[in-house]
Amino acid sequence: MVAIRRGEPHDLPRLMEFDCFSGDRINEIVEGRMLVAEVGATVVGYLAWQHGGCIGKDYVNKLVVDGRYRRRGIAQALTQALSTTLSGRVYISAGAANTAALSLIHGTGWTPAGRIDGLLPRDEPELFFRRDL
Ligand SMILES: CC(C)(COP(=O)(O)OP(=O)(O)OC[C@H]1O[C@@H](n2cnc3c(N)ncnc32)[C@H](O)[C@@H]1OP(=O)(O)O)[C@@H](O)C(=O)NCCC(=O)NCCS
């Protein structure tokens, strides 16, 4: 059973154990821009966003699930919970080679919104999607 709540400062050490993005996540937490997923008392994934981060629209720029907890619906639950914190048009993106993220995005109600070339190494396009909450 997965529970979704706001990220809190005490979550930081646990998040750092599985985060795949550089730096730490303290800004997202203190600015209230993060949801975390818990299984039992263990944080197993998080989703974070930037207000106005995609040409003025809210943008989900980080979504990570601990490798040991993948394919259990954790990311799906986090994206579904977005509507409890954001409203209006929201964007998300993933590299064209990120099969897991793209499968998740296609299955959770996002509409294709275009691509940007030249952002990622090896000429991998970044694919963007939008959803109205
Ligand atoms: C992408 C990621 C967040 C998915 O997390 P997850 O909790 O495993 O995803 P879910 O269990 O909620 O998957 C929901 C659906 O997405 C699709 N999916 C998820 N992972 C997949 C994979 N590895 N291959 C194919 N489809 C996948 C499936 O359709 C899945 O439904 P199913 O399990 O019933 O078939 C996770 O793989 C991750 O943290 N990746 C590294 C960071 C990353 O790339 N983030 C994306 C930035 S947008």
The ligand as an SDF file (V2000), in Angstrom:
LIG
                    3D

 48 50  0  0  0  0  0  0  0  0999 V2000
   10.2950    6.0050  -14.7080 C   0  0  0  0  0  0  0  0  0  0  0  0
   10.1070    5.5570  -13.2470 C   0  0  0  0  0  0  0  0  0  0  0  0
    9.8450    6.8040  -12.3940 C   0  0  0  0  0  0  0  0  0  0  0  0
    8.9020    4.6190  -13.1940 C   0  0  0  0  0  0  0  0  0  0  0  0
    8.6260    4.3110  -11.8210 O   0  0  0  0  0  0  0  0  0  0  0  0
    7.7700    3.0110  -11.3890 P   0  0  0  0  0  0  0  0  0  0  0  0
    7.2840    3.2530  -10.0150 O   0  0  0  0  0  0  0  0  0  0  0  0
    8.5640    1.7940  -11.6390 O   0  0  0  0  0  0  0  0  0  0  0  0
    6.5480    3.0540  -12.4100 O   0  0  0  0  0  0  0  0  0  0  0  0
    5.1210    2.3460  -12.1900 P   0  0  0  0  0  0  0  0  0  0  0  0
    5.3020    1.0560  -11.4670 O   0  0  0  0  0  0  0  0  0  0  0  0
    4.1680    3.3340  -11.6190 O   0  0  0  0  0  0  0  0  0  0  0  0
    4.7490    2.0220  -13.6980 O   0  0  0  0  0  0  0  0  0  0  0  0
    3.5100    2.3980  -14.2680 C   0  0  0  0  0  0  0  0  0  0  0  0
    3.5340    1.9500  -15.7160 C   0  0  0  0  0  0  0  0  0  0  0  0
    4.6090    2.6120  -16.4240 O   0  0  0  0  0  0  0  0  0  0  0  0
    5.1900    1.6940  -17.3700 C   0  0  0  0  0  0  0  0  0  0  0  0
    6.5690    1.3370  -16.9770 N   0  0  0  0  0  0  0  0  0  0  0  0
    7.1920    1.6420  -15.8170 C   0  0  0  0  0  0  0  0  0  0  0  0
    8.4580    1.1660  -15.8440 N   0  0  0  0  0  0  0  0  0  0  0  0
    8.6070    0.5340  -17.0330 C   0  0  0  0  0  0  0  0  0  0  0  0
    9.6910   -0.1440  -17.6380 C   0  0  0  0  0  0  0  0  0  0  0  0
   10.8830   -0.2900  -17.0260 N   0  0  0  0  0  0  0  0  0  0  0  0
    9.5190   -0.6400  -18.8820 N   0  0  0  0  0  0  0  0  0  0  0  0
    8.3390   -0.5030  -19.5100 C   0  0  0  0  0  0  0  0  0  0  0  0
    7.2620    0.1250  -18.9860 N   0  0  0  0  0  0  0  0  0  0  0  0
    7.4190    0.6530  -17.7630 C   0  0  0  0  0  0  0  0  0  0  0  0
    4.3060    0.4660  -17.3360 C   0  0  0  0  0  0  0  0  0  0  0  0
    3.2420    0.6720  -18.2650 O   0  0  0  0  0  0  0  0  0  0  0  0
    3.7980    0.4770  -15.9190 C   0  0  0  0  0  0  0  0  0  0  0  0
    2.6100   -0.2390  -15.7390 O   0  0  0  0  0  0  0  0  0  0  0  0
    2.6960   -1.8490  -15.4900 P   0  0  0  0  0  0  0  0  0  0  0  0
    3.7520   -2.0850  -14.4610 O   0  0  0  0  0  0  0  0  0  0  0  0
    1.3000   -2.1850  -15.0290 O   0  0  0  0  0  0  0  0  0  0  0  0
    3.0540   -2.4380  -16.8200 O   0  0  0  0  0  0  0  0  0  0  0  0
   11.3430    4.7750  -12.7230 C   0  0  0  0  0  0  0  0  0  0  0  0
   11.7030    3.7970  -13.6620 O   0  0  0  0  0  0  0  0  0  0  0  0
   12.5480    5.6600  -12.4450 C   0  0  0  0  0  0  0  0  0  0  0  0
   12.7120    6.1740  -11.3250 O   0  0  0  0  0  0  0  0  0  0  0  0
   13.4410    5.8360  -13.4490 N   0  0  0  0  0  0  0  0  0  0  0  0
   14.6470    6.6480  -13.2670 C   0  0  0  0  0  0  0  0  0  0  0  0
   14.3530    8.1320  -13.2540 C   0  0  0  0  0  0  0  0  0  0  0  0
   13.5840    8.5790  -14.4810 C   0  0  0  0  0  0  0  0  0  0  0  0
   13.8970    8.2300  -15.6160 O   0  0  0  0  0  0  0  0  0  0  0  0
   12.5770    9.4360  -14.2470 N   0  0  0  0  0  0  0  0  0  0  0  0
   11.6840    9.9050  -15.2870 C   0  0  0  0  0  0  0  0  0  0  0  0
   11.7100   11.3790  -15.4250 C   0  0  0  0  0  0  0  0  0  0  0  0
   10.1440   11.8960  -16.1680 S   0  0  0  0  0  0  0  0  0  0  0  0
  1  2  1  0
  2  3  1  0
  2  4  1  0
  2 36  1  0
  4  5  1  0
  5  6  1  0
  6  7  2  0
  6  8  1  0
  6  9  1  0
  9 10  1  0
 10 11  2  0
 10 12  1  0
 10 13  1  0
 13 14  1  0
 14 15  1  0
 15 16  1  0
 15 30  1  0
 16 17  1  0
 17 18  1  0
 17 28  1  0
 18 19  1  0
 18 27  1  0
 19 20  2  0
 20 21  1  0
 21 22  1  0
 21 27  2  0
 22 23  1  0
 22 24  2  0
 24 25  1  0
 25 26  2  0
 26 27  1  0
 28 29  1  0
 28 30  1  0
 30 31  1  0
 31 32  1  0
 32 33  2  0
 32 34  1  0
 32 35  1  0
 36 37  1  0
 36 38  1  0
 38 39  2  0
 38 40  1  0
 40 41  1  0
 41 42  1  0
 42 43  1  0
 43 44  2  0
 43 45  1  0
 45 46  1  0
 46 47  1  0
 47 48  1  0
M  END
$$$$
